[in-house]
Amino acid sequence: MMRTLLAILLFAIVQTAQAEEVLLDRIVALVNDDVVLQSELEGELASVRQNLEQRDVRMPPADELRAQVLDRLIVQTLQMNVAERRGIRVDSATLDAAVRRVAERNNLSLEGLRDALSGQGMNMSVFRDQLRRDITINRLRQQVMNQRLDVTEQEIQQFIERNRSLDRDYRLSQILISVPEAASADVIETAHREADTVIERLDSGESFARVATAASDARNALEGGDLGWVPASQLPSAAASAIRDLQPGEHTAALRTPAGFQIYRLEDTRGSSEAMVEQSRVRHILIQPNEVVSNEDARLRLSSLRSRIESGGDFADLARANSDDPGSASNGGAIGWVDPANLPDSFGEAINSLDVGETSEIFRTRGGWHIAQVLERRTRDASESIAREEAEQAIRERKREEEIELWLRELRNEAYIERRLGGG
């Protein structure tokens, strides 16, 4: 009799546990052929709540926060689906390097990072999965934006002329009330009224971060709308004009943009530093391993050449006779004026450590083995080419924020999405 009761009791416990597991993993959203599970939603909610608490942001109403987090997971799922179709993958070596960088930025060993994650209720496996997802989405966005964004010569010239005097950086937060592309007048008016309601909440003293977390449609809503430091030159003209007149702690009116209605809050300002560049006039000798020359043979050959230079041999003559770099060998190894920051890491580090006239130790890049000399150094203001590069980059960054929002809206509009959140 006791065995029968025990068996019934164990069966009931198992059935209860299975029921709880089914409940935990019920579907809360259908996204095309994919799903978002309750367990994913609860995990993301816990992470968002912890982030808001650490940033001392008062929690928005539970139903608003839950809806925002579900929207984030839906958008992530849509992007991961596109990444899979495009064949975007993150290999183990890249993921391992990313984990090490996270640990280093937090002054932790890998074991220390594992312990820190455990203290936050997360294991290393889950953390690696999240990191892989973030890297994948970043690569996808970069790929998509490279295809969608175009910067013309006219835009670059106009930017340079218009922004010569823009030397301020702004620490900004934003709230976006999105408006669908080709929206009707009624839809636009509804969004405008929603933006006005947001302004009223802000003017009544409600925290910008809290309102952003609850009401913003931007992808950084759950970070309180924080945009970080933004150069004035990267802002849309209307936003730059509105922000220029603000004091820290003030916000703009609702500004109409291609993405909808945007409200910016100015957190802080700072002056941009003068763009001075230290350049080095460099020459080098490259020996490349190949089918005939082994890696060790290449290194030993270059070591011999360095010894000859140190004994008085002419660097330029030895470069002409021995260097495998077709672009510089005929010029005695000269590669001209360079910014070490634009060179491969090991090359730049070797150059930065040299005095003028000094020959480097042997160092390795993907191209092979090198020795290098610095002939001269100079410091000067950014050249016209650098100014053009900065202009193109600023234009791309300015367009990128709006274009990402438009692209994400297109993904949502083209997808089948069914929310099954219920009252939880």
Steps between C-alpha positions, in 0.01 A plus 500: 500500500780738593679420171183582310457834681867583443472421131189720472677781686811479277280494190320813622830680564629409155175608339508832690862564401420422138198728510712781644761442230234513229359817654846655522570428135167593352511707181459874557551608136503349152756663270473364145603134543669564834374548855581697813462295817386604845838392640681734257269785597551444872878480458511824302264670745727408791802642314317824415373547854850450638638753252235757592566449871876545452434824312257613771209532255154458655321201352221574254170315545551124473274455196676779308844358581392149403365623166819694427721202579286272283532748212878494544504119483278503191734742321803293605334187364426669167861614470639156589276347233643737239856431620443127462370544146806709415735242644640729772679287758718569805773238541631378834830689470318832451267424789789400729679828416183699575461328838864583584443865406196520729705355784792737434272807487372405844850420634405136550652166418283251311435323830413834660257575217338160549458572872361849430245355257404235752440772757250655257323169445654430157733221392779532245312300237203739502737800497685361197169443320397862564841628390485291182155643426618859555806453274283338233248785506776763487654328196159478333428870558842595366441290189150638444606861556792464258244399237238761585709808578654712227704817547544727197784739422257790523394394851865485611578847366184650649573335833855639514380853424201488734673342798834674517387675819334198668745411773265376772410154625168439673410231753144419396198285578207457264139393483362387164132477414521312173286573195464234228629581155231653275274539803160666466429842646296338781789270597743793502263707711459213748878470533528877543245491783694215662818710475318794658393271785862402550599869514230559763635212712852642475386855579317370808833379637495132407844350439606507133655153536179359648281650227743377232497149645121491498408697187788519252500290183877537454717192541678661799174559690589248769824689565295808584556635147872560567688591179835573664726773362399616154702753294285793392609433143326161502159636597223582250488874437166550680622310806834684510321835486257405778766349728738795455267723706451252788657497843596164654186337641266660243326324213390598152148516368381202294699525176360345182757267339478219242473252789212682670500755782822524702562675831858558613622576851838671541697337781836677455724676247871509431733657246643276231878477512703639214570231242880484508668202336853375563641343188820308434699472176578131488688244295493124548621165369253215468588130467203277422486128579383290206517147360879525469586730793383367836384727780824440691713557188327833438560611858868398494555673166354824635709465816811483282393812308443687826849406621649635177310829546617529860858446373471790258323348201275728295134437582374622163740281298412193705128574460534528121686171484302295752156639590194306384278811511453593131359841592802623691803286411595705194487815717746363752217375722347848538126502568480876565317686774266279701282526807606203718140469621400399146760222478455139615535483879847340510630741231362805678640386836845446345497848342383674817782347704778629271713809513570678171770308312461186713441156345226289654527148628348235273120493519224301335182603317267297283716598204818348641807608698613865509763738620433874482668837547352839585669773294302802624204591717256790478183618672242693304132583472277252320564508127232549238485124449446443872235773507323324213518164679357656814225667298403175330503313829289767672246496217480122515455504878231767473313302236566169673283561808197597293565232240523223762165607646346503151648158421375351828156644428507332158592169662206531738258606226601210274491239775220293646494590871246372749537605864361260761605690808172484689478661842829362650 
